[in-house]
Amino acid sequence: MEPSPREVCAFEAGIKLGMLFHQFIGTPVSEASRRSLEEAMRRAVLNQPYVSRARVRIKPEPLRRASQNTFGYASLSPEMLEAEVGVEYRGVRCVGRLSYSEDEAYPVMWVEFEE
């Protein structure tokens, strides 16, 4: 059985978020490089099929706390990352979102469909 366009759209959104998370977690980042890393991550996901838009945000406060060390940088961690990826497939549009849940102490991903 072939997946429906809605199923493909959700799957593609999940793949894109998974790539962002697993490819970039651990990347060295500082306040000075935060914006350029956000842009590199955004552009990386925009290269992939069916992506209509992308937004990546490295939250400044968790980054600031983590980089209070001798060297002034930290490794990108799940607590720092927020992302949003718009996907369009055969007339179906959805948005995949990634954010760290303080309640669950875990990065969560979910999909919202647009009408």
C-alpha positions as CSV (number, residue, x, y, z in Angstrom):
1,M,0.0,0.0,0.0
2,E,1.3,3.4,-1.0
3,P,1.4,6.1,1.8
4,S,-1.0,9.0,1.5
5,P,0.3,12.5,0.7
6,R,-0.5,13.4,4.4
7,E,1.6,10.5,5.6
8,V,4.5,11.4,3.3
9,C,4.3,15.0,4.4
10,A,4.6,14.1,8.1
11,F,7.4,11.6,7.4
12,E,9.4,14.2,5.5
13,A,9.0,16.8,8.2
14,G,10.2,14.2,10.8
15,I,13.2,13.3,8.6
16,K,14.2,16.9,8.3
17,L,14.0,17.6,12.0
18,G,15.9,14.4,12.8
19,M,18.6,15.4,10.4
20,L,18.9,18.8,12.1
21,F,19.1,17.3,15.5
22,H,21.4,14.4,14.9
23,Q,23.7,16.2,12.5
24,F,24.3,19.3,14.5
25,I,24.1,18.4,18.2
26,G,27.6,18.6,19.6
27,T,28.7,21.4,17.2
28,P,30.9,24.0,18.9
29,V,29.0,27.2,19.2
30,S,29.5,30.6,20.9
31,E,27.5,33.8,21.1
32,A,29.7,35.1,18.3
33,S,29.0,32.1,16.0
34,R,25.3,31.5,17.0
35,R,23.7,33.4,14.1
36,S,26.0,31.8,11.5
37,L,25.3,28.3,12.8
38,E,21.6,29.0,12.8
39,E,21.8,30.1,9.2
40,A,24.0,27.1,8.2
41,M,21.5,24.7,9.8
42,R,18.5,26.5,8.1
43,R,20.2,26.3,4.7
44,A,21.1,22.7,5.1
45,V,17.5,21.7,5.7
46,L,16.3,24.0,2.8
47,N,18.4,21.8,0.4
48,Q,16.2,18.8,1.1
49,P,13.2,17.8,-1.0
50,Y,9.7,19.2,-0.3
51,V,11.0,21.9,2.2
52,S,9.1,25.2,1.7
53,R,10.6,27.1,4.6
54,A,12.8,26.6,7.7
55,R,13.6,28.4,10.9
56,V,16.4,27.5,13.3
57,R,17.0,29.2,16.6
58,I,19.7,28.6,19.2
59,K,18.3,29.9,22.4
60,P,20.7,32.6,23.8
61,E,20.2,31.9,27.6
62,P,21.0,28.1,27.6
63,L,24.0,28.9,25.3
64,R,25.2,31.7,27.6
65,R,25.0,29.4,30.7
66,A,26.8,26.5,28.9
67,S,29.6,28.7,27.5
68,Q,30.6,30.2,30.8
69,N,34.0,28.6,30.8
70,T,37.6,29.5,30.0
71,F,37.1,29.1,26.3
72,G,33.8,30.9,25.9
73,Y,32.0,28.3,23.8
74,A,29.9,25.2,24.3
75,S,28.7,22.2,22.4
76,L,25.2,22.7,20.9
77,S,22.8,20.8,23.2
78,P,19.2,19.8,22.9
79,E,18.2,22.5,25.5
80,M,19.5,25.2,23.1
81,L,17.7,24.2,19.9
82,E,14.4,25.2,18.4
83,A,13.5,24.5,14.8
84,E,10.5,24.7,12.5
85,V,10.4,23.1,9.0
86,G,7.6,23.7,6.5
87,V,7.0,20.8,4.1
88,E,4.7,20.6,1.0
89,Y,3.9,17.4,-0.7
90,R,1.2,16.9,-3.4
91,G,-1.0,19.7,-2.1
92,V,-0.5,18.8,1.6
93,R,1.3,21.3,3.9
94,C,2.6,20.6,7.3
95,V,5.1,22.1,9.8
96,G,7.4,20.0,11.8
97,R,8.6,21.5,15.1
98,L,11.4,20.7,17.5
99,S,11.8,22.1,20.9
100,Y,13.2,21.0,24.3
101,S,10.5,20.1,26.8
102,E,11.5,21.1,30.4
103,D,8.7,18.9,31.7
104,E,9.9,15.8,30.0
105,A,13.6,16.8,30.1
106,Y,13.8,15.7,26.5
107,P,13.7,17.2,23.0
108,V,10.3,16.7,21.4
109,M,9.3,16.8,17.8
110,W,5.7,17.1,16.4
111,V,3.9,17.9,13.2
112,E,1.0,20.3,12.6
113,F,-1.0,20.2,9.4
114,E,-1.9,23.4,7.6
115,E,-5.3,23.7,5.9
